[in-house]
Amino acid sequence: MKKIVIINSSPRTEGNCDLLCAQFYKGASQNPDNQIVRINLKDKDFDFFREEQDKDDADLAAQELMDSNIIVLATPVYFYNMSGMMKTFIDRMTPYFSQLGGKDFYFILTAAINRSEMQQTVDSLYGFTDSVPDSNVAGIIYGSNVSRKGDILNHPAYQEVFEIASKIF
């Protein structure tokens, strides 16, 4: 059994990134022993990282991440980088990053640009996982050249994300 936490940083319900998260969830659900938690950051109340701050939804999510085996970071790409919600969320993991060690990570990205132009975002996500002890990026799914809601449904990434997730046991 694996505990999988999907962090979706898309601001759009049923947008391309949201749809890929749903497909990952569906694929991982092929193993009935997997426990899957999906966190939509747009529905959470959290603020920028500060040295001292009250607990909020980011701290609750951190507990889910610490209890997981697999973490999925899903983001639309804006101006060659991850969404502001994802960056803020990652910054909020500063007090917890050493407790996230030994986990597999998957990155899901969607954008209206080409795959090669999404590399800067991947590098930024690696900036986080490289700081997490003994982390492993197990897969990257690129939903490139999709701009309108639903474009991802006809993209190879839509099937790819399902297949990758369905192999998690």
TAKAZI-V166924 format. One record per residue. RES is the residue in one letter. PSI is psi in whole degrees, 0 to 359 (none if undefined). OMEGA is omega as a letter, one per 40 degrees, with the letter a starting at -180 (999 if undefined). D_CENTER is the distance of its C-alpha to the mean C-alpha in Angstrom with 2 decimals. Layout:
BEGIN
res=[RES & RES]
psi=[PSI & PSI]
omega=[OMEGA & OMEGA]
d_center=[D_CENTER & D_CENTER]
END
This chain:
BEGIN
res=[M & K & K & I & V & I & I & N & S & S & P & R & T & E & G & N & C & D & L & L & C & A & Q & F & Y & K & G & A & S & Q & N & P & D & N & Q & I & V & R & I & N & L & K & D & K & D & F & D & F & F & R & E & E & Q & D & K & D & D & A & D & L & A & A & Q & E & L & M & D & S & N & I & I & V & L & A & T & P & V & Y & F & Y & N & M & S & G & M & M & K & T & F & I & D & R & M & T & P & Y & F & S & Q & L & G & G & K & D & F & Y & F & I & L & T & A & A & I & N & R & S & E & M & Q & Q & T & V & D & S & L & Y & G & F & T & D & S & V & P & D & S & N & V & A & G & I & I & Y & G & S & N & V & S & R & K & G & D & I & L & N & H & P & A & Y & Q & E & V & F & E & I & A & S & K & I & F]
psi=[137 & 141 & 122 & 130 & 122 & 118 & 110 & 119 & 19 & 137 & 353 & 124 & 131 & 24 & 178 & 318 & 317 & 320 & 322 & 324 & 319 & 321 & 321 & 314 & 313 & 317 & 314 & 334 & 350 & 334 & 108 & 346 & 344 & 138 & 124 & 130 & 130 & 126 & 117 & 109 & 331 & 341 & 3 & 155 & 104 & 159 & 176 & 158 & 132 & 157 & 318 & 127 & 160 & 155 & 144 & 196 & 333 & 323 & 323 & 318 & 323 & 321 & 319 & 318 & 318 & 329 & 1 & 168 & 329 & 136 & 128 & 124 & 112 & 129 & 141 & 156 & 123 & 123 & 45 & 21 & 172 & 164 & 155 & 324 & 318 & 316 & 316 & 317 & 314 & 316 & 323 & 344 & 0 & 313 & 347 & 350 & 327 & 342 & 1 & 9 & 156 & 18 & 154 & 141 & 146 & 141 & 134 & 125 & 142 & 146 & 161 & 2 & 172 & 158 & 315 & 329 & 352 & 354 & 325 & 323 & 316 & 316 & 321 & 319 & 322 & 331 & 326 & 306 & 330 & 337 & 345 & 123 & 134 & 33 & 159 & 123 & 108 & 342 & 150 & 128 & 123 & 113 & 78 & 160 & 38 & 124 & 322 & 149 & 132 & 348 & 329 & 338 & 334 & 15 & 145 & 332 & 333 & 318 & 322 & 316 & 323 & 313 & 318 & 311 & 326 & 348 & 5 & 114 & none]
omega=[i & i & a & i & i & i & a & a & i & i & a & i & a & i & a & i & i & i & i & i & i & i & i & i & a & i & i & i & i & i & a & i & i & i & a & i & i & a & i & a & a & a & a & i & i & a & i & i & i & a & i & i & i & i & i & a & i & i & i & i & i & i & i & a & a & a & a & i & a & i & i & i & a & a & i & i & i & i & i & i & a & i & i & i & a & a & i & i & i & i & a & i & a & a & a & a & a & i & a & a & i & a & i & i & i & i & i & a & i & a & i & a & i & i & a & i & i & a & i & i & i & i & i & i & i & i & i & a & i & i & a & a & i & i & a & i & a & a & i & i & a & i & a & i & i & a & a & i & i & i & a & a & i & a & i & a & a & i & a & a & i & a & i & a & a & i & a & i & 999]
d_center=[19.92 & 16.32 & 14.29 & 10.70 & 8.29 & 5.52 & 4.28 & 5.39 & 7.18 & 9.71 & 13.21 & 14.63 & 15.22 & 15.49 & 14.42 & 13.17 & 9.41 & 10.25 & 12.46 & 10.20 & 8.08 & 11.68 & 12.75 & 10.35 & 11.66 & 15.08 & 15.11 & 14.18 & 16.82 & 19.40 & 19.93 & 21.36 & 21.06 & 17.26 & 16.14 & 12.92 & 11.63 & 9.56 & 9.18 & 9.69 & 10.15 & 13.02 & 14.89 & 14.81 & 17.52 & 16.74 & 18.31 & 18.24 & 18.82 & 22.52 & 24.64 & 25.86 & 24.30 & 24.36 & 21.72 & 19.34 & 16.19 & 14.07 & 16.47 & 16.18 & 12.42 & 13.26 & 15.71 & 13.36 & 11.30 & 14.77 & 15.94 & 13.32 & 13.70 & 10.27 & 6.84 & 3.79 & 1.36 & 2.99 & 6.26 & 9.88 & 12.17 & 15.09 & 18.04 & 16.44 & 13.65 & 10.31 & 10.95 & 13.10 & 11.18 & 8.19 & 11.14 & 13.03 & 10.57 & 10.35 & 14.11 & 14.60 & 13.51 & 16.63 & 18.89 & 16.71 & 15.35 & 18.38 & 17.76 & 14.35 & 16.30 & 16.74 & 13.31 & 11.65 & 8.25 & 6.78 & 5.54 & 5.95 & 8.31 & 11.20 & 14.38 & 18.11 & 18.83 & 19.45 & 17.18 & 19.21 & 18.62 & 14.82 & 15.55 & 15.80 & 12.16 & 11.39 & 14.12 & 12.74 & 9.47 & 12.11 & 14.06 & 11.92 & 11.73 & 15.37 & 16.31 & 15.08 & 18.10 & 18.13 & 14.45 & 13.92 & 11.53 & 12.43 & 11.17 & 10.06 & 10.39 & 12.16 & 13.15 & 15.90 & 18.95 & 17.75 & 18.87 & 20.17 & 18.53 & 18.79 & 19.32 & 16.47 & 18.62 & 21.05 & 18.77 & 18.60 & 14.77 & 15.20 & 17.26 & 15.56 & 12.22 & 14.60 & 16.71 & 14.20 & 12.93 & 16.62 & 17.65 & 15.87 & 18.89]
END
